[in-house]
C-alpha cells in the first residue's frame, strides 16, 4: 500500500508545523471468564484458627458463575495461514493486492428498511488473476465489473462463500497485474442488532449508524474488510433533505438529488480500514464544542462538534469541554499532531459498546457521554469518571489504532492496550488528583484475576478464523496489555520507553503493522534486548508471575533478597507453575531511600542490598507498576500491613491483591489477611479502602451460617464507620465511597437498613432528585427491589423512568428482572427477552443477570431455556460488542 508515503507526508506536516466488554460472540466462546479451576480452592482449618475474628469452618472461594464456556484453546505460536486463491479464506484474505483508494456512494434513509450503494475499489494486483477474494455479507449484488486501465469493462461474478461474509469474485479472463478498478453496485437491509449498518428509533426519530468493528462493515458494503487494507475514502451519501451526515471527512457540499433527498459529499479521508468508517445519518442535533487550539505539533485549529438526538446535544457539554486539554496532552506525549482535520463526538441513541473510535467521528453509547452542559456539582461523579476513562481511551485511538493500525486481530492489544494505557496517562496528567491512575490499577487487578485461571489465554494468540476474532476483546487484551506497557514504561524508565514508542509511531504512521515491528523498533531504539524479552514473555504467555522475596541477613555479610519466580496458582488449580518471564522488578526496603531494581530473567536470583543493616520491611512492588504478584513470609506481610495506610494508593491496592491471592493459595493465614484488610480500610484512597470488599463477597457463599455471621459482623465493624463518615461529606470521591460500602452492606452483608436506604434513595431519584443516588448504585438498588418485591416492585417504575430520560437508570430498571427470585417470574423475564422488542443490549444484560446467580438450580433453569431457544435469543441480542 502507498501508506508509507502518506506517513511521511504527515511527518513533514508535523515538523513544518502545518496541518480509543464482554469478549465473545454474545454468550459464545470465552476461555478466560470464570473457570471451574478457580472454584477448587479449599482453605484448611490451619488457616482458619483465627483468634482475632474467631472464624471457623472451611470454605471455598470461586469466581462469578460461568455463563457458558464453550470454547477451547488454540495452540500457541502458529503462523497466520494465507490460503491460495482456490481455498475459501476463513481468516485473512490472500495477499494478492493492495487497496489504493475507495470511492463510495450510498443512499441511506433511516426511515426505510434498506439502503443501496455503489463503489469503485482502486486496487493494485500483484499478479494476473481471474479470482479475487473479498467481503460482503447479506448484500444483493447488482452490477459487478472490473474496469481495466484501458477502460474495458470485464464483468465479474459474485459468489458468497462460507458463513462470515467471504465472497469469491471471478472473471471470465484473468485481469492483468497492476492497477484495476472494481466497480460494484448493491442493496442491503438495515440491521436491527446493532452491527453493520443498523437503524434505531428513539422517541419517534429514526437514525442509521455503522458499527463495523471488527468484521461487520461487510454487512454494509462490499470491500476488503480487514484492517490490513487501509485506503483513503471519498464518500458521497444521499440522505433525506436536511438530515445530518456524520462521516470521517468533513462535509464539502450538499446538492439536490431525487425528490426529498440531497447528496452530501465528504472530504477525502486519510487511509482507513473499513472498521473505522462512520456512516451516521439522521435528524441529529448538533452543538459546537470549544475549538481545539493550535499546538506545538500543529498550526491549524481543529473544529470540535457534538451530535445527539434532538433535545440532548447540550448535554455533551462536559464531554466536549474535556477534549481540547486531553488532545494537547496526547500530542505532546506522542510527538505527533492530532491526525484528523475535524473531530465529531457522536452520542448514538443505541450502540453495542461504550464507544468506538470511528476516525474523526468517535461514537458513544449516549448514556456514556450525555452528562450535562457544564462540569458542576450536579454531574454524577460515577458517570463523569466513566466518561473520562472512555473518552481519553478513544482519543488515544486516533493515534494507536487509527493512524497506526494492527494488520490482523491477533495484534488487537497494539491498539487496545495502548489506548487503555494512554487514557490513564493523559487523565493523570490533566487531573493529577483525579484518581485516574487507580482506574488503571483496577483494570490491571481485574486482568490478573482472569489471568490466574488455568484457562487464561495469552495477550497474543493466533486468530485464524473470523469467528475467533471476538475472543480477543477481553480484559487480557485491554487490562493486561495496558499493564505490560506500564511495567515496561516504569521498569525501564519513561526516558527509554517513550522516545522509542514515538519513533515507532513516526515510522509506521498511516500504515498497518504488527507486534514484531513494535518489539524490533523498541529494542533498536533503546538498545535493551531484555526489554524485548519482557514484552514477548508477557505478551505470548498466559498467567501471572508470582515473585517471592526472601530476605537474608547473614553475619558479617551484606543483606540480600532472594527473588524466585513461578506462575501464580490458586489452591487446587491444575496450573503448571514452572514458567519464566523477563520481569523488571523493583523493591523498596526501609534501610534505603531509593528502590533497588533489577531484571529477573531466570527462576531465581540473589539481589544484594547496599549497606550493612538488615532491613525490617520489604515493599515488593513500589508504585504498583509491575505485572506480578508478590509472596512474602507471614511476618513480612504483617509488617507491611502496618505501613499499608501510608503507601501510595496504586501500590497499596496491589499489596491487597497480592495478599488476597496469597490467601487464595493458602499461603497467608486468616488473621494476617484480616489485619491487612483492616489496614486497607484505613487508607485515604476510596479504591484501596474498598479493595477487600470483592474478596470478602467471594467468601460468603461458601461459609457456614455461624462463620458467615462472624465475618459479616467483622466487615460491618470495619467498613460501616467509613460509610457514615463519607456520608457527611459532599466531595465526589466520598459520595462514591459511601455508595460502594452501602452496596456491600446491602448485597453482601444483607443488612436490612442498608437495603432500605438504597431503595429509598432510588425512590428519591425517580422523584427527580438527581443527587440522591450515584449512577454506580442504580443496579444495586434495583437488585434489592427485585429480590424483595419481584415484578410487583419493578413494573410500576418501568414507565416512570422513561419520562426521566436517564438512559443509565432506564437500562438498570430493564435489567432488574434478572434478580427476581421467584422461578415463574424468572422464566417470564427470560421469555420477555424473546417476546418484547427490547434494546438488544438490555436483552443481553437481562439474560446475563438471570445467569449471574450463585443459586445453581435457578441458573440451570435459565441455561436450559437458553439452549432451547438459542436461535430466537441470538436474534434478540447484539451480534457483537
Ligand atoms: Zn479501544
Boltz pocket constraint, residues with backbone or C-beta under 6 A from the ligand:
constraints:
  - pocket:
      binder: B
      contacts: [[A, 20], [A, 393], [A, 397], [A, 415], [A, 416], [A, 419]]
      max_distance: 6.0
